[in-house]
């Protein structure tokens, strides 16, 4: 995210219009967000249009894709397409919850540490370093293993609580570079408090960086949740793309030649994370004039 290395003062309306002009002409940004939007709409509308429950047993087990069952059926006759659209919804939900919580905590810690400095910065920086050195995946494994009831919300909550440190460090560094700017000094001399200065003067000038940070945290949450689901520590109720992969592996879909069981969820996870990465590269090119090609 090279656009974050130099944070410009607050953007006037003309600069924002210029960014929008380059955004709609950036192929990476449009392609990345286009793929994510299509999958998001499929996850939102699919369960409503298909009806039924994702784990409902059917009369035709191990059926290949057909007009009746678009993505075929599982060993137990469950419709893979119905599971797929429900899994998309769960995957996006855990991305929003985990990425959102991590972004909020990272912003709070990063802004306060970077602006206040001194002992406040030292304490928050020490807390960030402590969380950074803790093996996150191991902690999540332990927490998930001991929870009696696991859900998408709980999974997203714990992912968010363990994923914020790197975002906090990056935001802290950017805040350091902004707190000595003239417009911040002017706000400070006018009597504005810390919260008001951060919210009204510093954060708006980092809006593009904060948005890109959330996108990366969103993708990271999807990957971590899929990993937990695949090893059997996903939600105990409902279905997700990771759980579909775990069930396909558990019931030997690869050995039985049931490729339609594990290819759709695997491809969707890859598409979501890959599209977010491509979109983030496109955003970097839009917000950083040095990287623009047109």
Secondary structure, DSSP 8 states (H G I E B T S, - for coil): -GGGSS--S---HHHHHHHHHHHTT-HHHHHHHHHHHHHHHHHHHHHHHH-S-TT---SSTT--S-SSSTT-B-TT--BHHHHHHHHHHHHHHHHHHHHHHHHHHHHHHHHHHHHH-HHHHHHHHHHHHHHHHS-HHHHHHHHHHH-SS--HHHHHHHHHHHH-HHHHHHHHHHHHHHTTSHHHHHHHHTT--HHHHIIIIIGGGGHHHHHHHHHHHHHHHHHHHHHHHHTT-S-SSS--HHHHHHHHHHTTHHHHT-HHHHHHHHHHHHHHHHHHHHHHHHHHHHH-GGG---
